[in-house]
Amino acid sequence: MLKTKHMVILGAAVVILAVLALVQKAGHERSTSRPATTVLVEGEWTRDDLARIALGYGGDAEAVVLEQAPERWEVATAWHAAASDQRIDGLLRVLGGLMGEFRSDDAAVLADYGLSDESAVTIRAWDRDDNEVIALDVGARPERAQGNFARLPGESAVYITTEGVLSTLGIYGEPKAPEGRHFLALEAVKEDRNDVDSIELVDADGARTLTKRFAETTPAEGDTTSAPSVDRLTWEWELTAPRQAALAKTRADGVLSAVTTVRAVDVDDPGSDLTAYGLAEPVRTATLVFADGHRLDLRFGAERAAEEGRPGGLWMQVGDDPTVWVVTTYAANNIFKSIDDLLPDS
């Protein structure tokens, strides 16, 4: 009698376990019954196809906004300064046809992937007809994988992207708010050094002018009709103001390289009072004088202190461009060399 009772209890337990196993299996199949990989971003996109890109984080959907202007892309959230075509192209190249490998569809664990509404980096893009054509939420990077966890907006399914997305936004650790500085075109000055005839420098040491003296090519022997010509690719340097003196070519060429290629580290608000930047009456100026006679002024102002998320440096403006650049003191010091620094060793 007792044995029969035990058998009944054991049989009931087996049935219950079987039912639980079936329920668990059914639930698992519901959560994984989808393709192993899926397309997260449909189509391939270029800058010419799009009008606007918004990058956000948490509750701020427009931490960085990139917009196509008539002649260039601009970082709208950085006073409409010029955007880097290369950085935008890199982002779109990764996003185009982006694939994801399925990982989970449990909404309760989205935060574990860095994909909660508070922790995800959001990417949205619109075409020229104002249609949203790219929409993706990006989370943390998985261990031992190159991609990022990602999901489509409003969905709980989590995927691992086949390529790293956050790195194209300048984010290399945990998800955080993108920074507009990553997308700025920071080439404040980019001129051909061979087109420059002279450099005029003014700072606390006074004014001085560095002038190229070009080599001349003489006509061939017996050629009585041709005049000597200037070889603009071969020159020496001479100090022509405030006095005359031969300069060390390598040192003066260093100034030439520094002043014709200046890369900024940030931009600032061009609508602010230039006096606050020290640019209303700049204490240092460098002027490039070109072969065709035109001039380009570089005006250096006061120092901007570094703050969290904002690099320090010197404020600078170039020519008629209203952009207020921030350049390193190192870059400025490579331009403003004293006469003694430029003279040959005695």
C-alpha distance (Angstrom), angle and dihedral (degrees) to the residues before:
residue distance angle dihedral
M1 . . .
L2 3.81 . .
K3 3.79 90.9 .
T4 3.80 91.2 53.3
K5 3.78 90.8 50.5
H6 3.80 91.4 51.8
M7 3.79 90.4 50.1
V8 3.80 90.9 52.5
I9 3.81 91.5 50.3
L10 3.81 91.7 47.0
G11 3.78 91.5 48.9
A12 3.79 91.5 50.5
A13 3.80 90.4 50.1
V14 3.79 90.9 51.8
V15 3.79 90.9 50.8
I16 3.82 91.6 49.7
L17 3.81 92.1 49.2
A18 3.78 90.6 48.6
V19 3.79 91.4 51.2
L20 3.81 91.2 48.6
A21 3.79 90.5 49.5
L22 3.80 90.8 51.4
V23 3.80 91.6 48.8
Q24 3.80 91.7 48.0
K25 3.80 91.6 47.7
A26 3.79 91.6 48.7
G27 3.80 90.8 50.0
H28 3.79 91.3 48.4
E29 3.79 91.5 49.4
R30 3.79 90.2 50.1
S31 3.82 90.1 52.4
T32 3.80 95.2 46.1
S33 3.78 103.6 30.4
R34 3.79 94.0 109.8
P35 3.82 133.0 91.5
A36 3.80 115.9 -69.3
T37 3.82 88.8 -125.9
T38 3.76 132.6 24.4
V39 3.80 138.7 -179.1
L40 3.79 109.4 -102.0
V41 3.81 97.1 -178.6
E42 3.77 117.6 34.2
G43 3.79 118.8 -142.6
E44 3.78 136.1 -2.3
W45 3.81 118.8 -76.6
T46 3.79 136.0 -162.7
R47 3.78 133.4 -173.2
D48 3.79 89.7 -100.9
D49 3.82 90.9 59.0
L50 3.79 95.7 53.3
A51 3.78 137.0 65.7
R52 3.79 102.5 -174.3
I53 3.81 142.0 14.2
A54 3.81 123.2 -167.9
L55 3.79 122.7 -165.6
G56 3.78 119.3 -168.2
Y57 3.75 145.7 169.1
G58 3.77 128.7 -151.6
G59 3.78 109.9 -37.4
D60 3.82 94.5 -8.3
A61 3.79 107.1 83.9
E62 3.82 92.9 176.2
A63 3.78 106.3 45.8
V64 3.81 86.4 135.6
V65 3.79 124.2 18.2
L66 3.80 122.1 -171.6
E67 3.79 118.1 -167.3
Q68 3.77 135.3 -176.7
A69 3.81 110.8 -122.0
P70 3.83 123.1 -169.9
E71 3.82 94.0 -88.3
R72 3.80 105.9 17.3
W73 3.78 147.4 1.8
E74 3.79 114.5 -89.7
V75 3.79 137.0 -163.2
A76 3.80 96.7 -123.5
T77 3.80 92.0 -170.0
A78 3.83 90.4 55.4
W79 3.82 98.1 58.3
H80 3.81 91.1 -79.2
A81 3.79 92.5 -69.7
A82 3.80 116.4 168.3
A83 3.79 115.2 -78.3
S84 3.78 125.7 -137.5
D85 3.80 110.1 -104.5
Q86 3.79 88.7 -159.4
R87 3.81 93.5 56.8
I88 3.81 93.0 47.2
D89 3.80 91.3 46.7
G90 3.80 90.0 50.8
L91 3.79 91.9 52.7
L92 3.79 93.8 47.6
R93 3.79 92.2 45.7
V94 3.82 90.4 58.0
L95 3.79 94.5 42.7
G96 3.80 96.1 47.9
G97 3.82 108.3 105.6
L98 3.81 90.1 -14.3
M99 3.80 112.2 -173.3
G100 3.80 128.2 -152.6
E101 3.79 133.8 -160.9
F102 3.81 113.6 -136.3
R103 3.79 117.9 -112.3
S104 3.83 111.6 157.9
D105 3.76 145.0 -15.2
D106 3.79 98.5 -162.7
A107 3.80 108.0 122.9
A108 3.79 90.0 -162.5
V109 3.81 92.3 70.0
L110 3.81 100.7 43.8
A111 3.79 90.2 109.6
D112 3.80 89.5 58.6
Y113 3.79 88.0 63.2
G114 3.81 94.1 45.3
L115 3.79 88.9 -108.5
S116 3.78 104.3 116.2
D117 3.78 117.8 120.1
E118 3.80 88.1 -102.0
S119 3.81 98.9 47.5
A120 3.81 108.1 35.0
V121 3.79 126.2 100.9
T122 3.79 108.5 -132.2
I123 3.80 127.2 -147.8
R124 3.78 121.8 -168.3
A125 3.81 129.0 167.9
W126 3.79 134.0 -178.0
D127 3.77 130.3 -158.0
R128 3.80 125.8 -132.4
D129 3.81 90.5 -84.4
D130 3.82 90.9 55.7
N131 3.80 93.6 -107.8
E132 3.80 115.4 145.8
V133 3.80 103.4 -121.2
I134 3.82 102.4 164.4
A135 3.81 124.2 44.3
L136 3.78 122.3 161.2
D137 3.80 137.6 148.8
V138 3.80 114.1 -148.9
G139 3.79 127.5 -159.4
A140 3.77 140.5 174.4
R141 3.77 128.1 -31.6
P142 3.81 114.3 -105.5
E143 3.77 120.3 -127.1
R144 3.80 114.6 -91.0
A145 3.80 93.2 5.8
Q146 3.79 133.6 104.2
G147 3.78 98.9 -144.4
N148 3.79 134.6 67.9
F149 3.76 133.5 -115.4
A150 3.79 108.2 -102.3
R151 3.77 142.3 170.4
L152 3.78 138.7 -173.0
P153 3.82 113.9 -104.4
G154 3.78 113.7 -85.5
E155 3.80 93.9 10.9
S156 3.79 128.8 106.7
A157 3.80 97.7 -150.5
V158 3.80 111.2 112.6
Y159 3.81 124.2 -153.1
I160 3.78 137.0 -179.0
T161 3.79 109.7 -127.0
T162 3.78 118.9 -129.7
E163 3.82 90.5 -130.0
G164 3.78 134.5 35.6
V165 3.79 109.2 -96.5
L166 3.81 103.0 176.0
S167 3.81 92.9 58.7
T168 3.82 89.5 61.6
L169 3.81 86.4 59.2
G170 3.80 92.7 51.1
I171 3.82 92.9 -103.9
Y172 3.79 113.3 129.2
G173 3.80 103.8 165.0
E174 3.77 132.3 32.8
P175 3.82 118.0 -14.2
K176 3.80 112.9 -79.0
A177 3.77 139.1 152.6
P178 3.82 112.0 -59.4
E179 3.81 116.4 -119.7
G180 3.77 123.0 -132.1
R181 3.80 90.5 -141.6
H182 3.81 89.2 73.5
F183 3.80 89.7 64.3
L184 3.81 98.9 43.2
A185 3.80 121.5 114.9
L186 3.79 95.7 -127.7
E187 3.80 100.0 -177.4
A188 3.80 95.9 118.4
V189 3.82 93.0 172.1
K190 3.79 127.2 18.0
E191 3.80 113.5 163.0
D192 3.79 134.1 153.2
R193 3.80 106.9 -101.9
N194 3.81 90.2 -151.4
D195 3.81 91.2 63.4
V196 3.80 93.6 58.7
D197 3.80 119.9 98.6
S198 3.80 100.5 177.7
I199 3.79 144.7 -4.0
E200 3.79 124.5 -139.2
L201 3.80 116.2 -158.7
V202 3.79 126.6 -170.4
D203 3.80 124.5 -179.1
A204 3.80 140.5 123.5
D205 3.83 89.0 -55.4
G206 3.81 90.6 60.4
A207 3.78 132.3 -113.3
R208 3.78 126.0 -38.5
T209 3.79 135.0 169.5
L210 3.79 125.6 -147.3
T211 3.80 112.5 -160.2
K212 3.77 130.8 -170.9
R213 3.79 118.5 -128.2
F214 3.79 106.3 -156.7
A215 3.76 124.9 -149.0
E216 3.78 117.7 -114.4
T217 3.77 126.1 -136.2
T218 3.78 114.1 -143.0
P219 3.81 123.3 -141.7
A220 3.75 118.3 -97.8
E221 3.78 117.1 -87.9
G222 3.77 109.5 -79.0
D223 3.81 93.6 20.4
T224 3.78 103.8 124.8
T225 3.80 97.8 165.3
S226 3.81 103.7 56.6
A227 3.78 121.6 82.5
P228 3.81 122.5 -140.9
S229 3.80 111.9 -86.2
V230 3.77 131.2 -146.3
D231 3.79 119.2 -111.6
R232 3.81 101.6 -146.9
L233 3.78 91.8 -172.5
T234 3.80 93.4 63.0
W235 3.78 122.6 59.4
E236 3.77 148.9 142.6
W237 3.80 125.8 -147.2
E238 3.77 129.2 -115.9
L239 3.78 131.2 -175.7
T240 3.82 104.2 -129.6
A241 3.82 99.6 173.5
P242 2.97 141.6 75.2
R243 3.79 81.8 4.2
Q244 3.76 138.3 -15.3
A245 3.77 122.8 -94.5
A246 3.77 139.1 140.2
L247 3.79 113.2 -104.5
A248 3.78 130.6 -148.7
K249 3.79 104.4 -97.9
T250 3.79 97.3 -144.3
R251 3.82 91.6 50.1
A252 3.79 95.0 47.2
D253 3.80 90.4 44.2
G254 3.80 86.7 55.3
V255 3.80 89.6 57.9
L256 3.81 89.5 47.3
S257 3.79 91.9 53.0
A258 3.80 92.2 46.2
V259 3.80 95.4 49.6
T260 3.81 97.4 43.3
T261 3.83 94.1 49.7
V262 3.80 114.7 42.4
R263 3.79 119.3 163.5
A264 3.79 116.3 -166.4
V265 3.79 126.6 -147.6
D266 3.82 97.3 -147.6
V267 3.79 146.0 -14.5
D268 3.79 131.3 -122.0
D269 3.79 138.1 -154.3
P270 3.83 109.1 -64.6
G271 3.81 89.3 -165.4
S272 3.79 93.4 66.7
D273 3.79 123.3 97.1
L274 3.80 107.2 -79.7
T275 3.79 88.6 -144.1
A276 3.80 88.9 70.3
Y277 3.79 88.6 56.4
G278 3.79 93.7 47.4
L279 3.80 88.3 -117.8
A280 3.80 99.9 112.8
E281 3.81 87.7 75.3
P282 3.81 104.3 11.0
V283 3.77 117.2 -153.0
R284 3.80 93.4 -149.6
T285 3.80 129.8 37.5
A286 3.77 133.0 175.2
T287 3.80 119.2 -166.1
L288 3.78 125.0 -164.9
V289 3.81 114.6 -152.3
F290 3.79 112.1 -159.9
A291 3.78 132.3 -153.7
D292 3.80 92.1 -106.5
G293 3.80 90.9 54.5
H294 3.78 100.7 -106.8
R295 3.77 120.3 129.1
L296 3.80 134.1 -145.8
D297 3.81 120.7 -158.8
L298 3.79 124.4 -153.4
R299 3.80 111.0 -164.1
F300 3.80 119.6 -163.6
G301 3.79 121.4 -161.4
A302 3.77 139.4 176.8
E303 3.77 128.0 -35.6
R304 3.80 122.0 -90.5
A305 3.78 113.6 -145.4
A306 3.77 117.9 -127.2
E307 3.79 116.7 -110.7
E308 3.78 133.7 177.8
G309 3.78 106.9 -64.6
R310 3.81 92.0 2.5
P311 3.81 122.4 87.5
G312 3.77 121.2 -138.8
G313 3.78 126.8 -128.4
L314 3.79 142.0 112.2
W315 3.78 125.3 -49.1
M316 3.80 113.7 -120.8
Q317 3.79 140.0 177.2
V318 3.79 128.7 -164.7
G319 3.79 125.7 -148.6
D320 3.81 114.3 -55.1
D321 3.81 93.8 -24.6
P322 3.83 108.6 119.0
T323 3.81 91.5 -152.1
V324 3.80 112.3 121.8
W325 3.78 105.9 -144.5
V326 3.78 127.7 -163.6
V327 3.81 112.3 -144.7
T328 3.78 131.0 177.4
T329 3.78 120.6 -98.2
Y330 3.80 85.6 -125.2
A331 3.82 90.5 62.6
A332 3.80 91.3 49.6
N333 3.79 93.6 46.6
N334 3.80 90.2 54.5
I335 3.81 88.5 59.1
F336 3.79 102.5 42.0
K337 3.77 102.1 61.9
S338 3.79 119.0 161.3
I339 3.79 121.7 -120.7
D340 3.79 90.1 -107.0
D341 3.82 89.3 54.4
L342 3.83 89.9 55.1
L343 3.78 101.4 44.5
P344 3.81 119.3 99.5
D345 3.78 117.3 -101.5
S346 3.78 109.5 -88.9
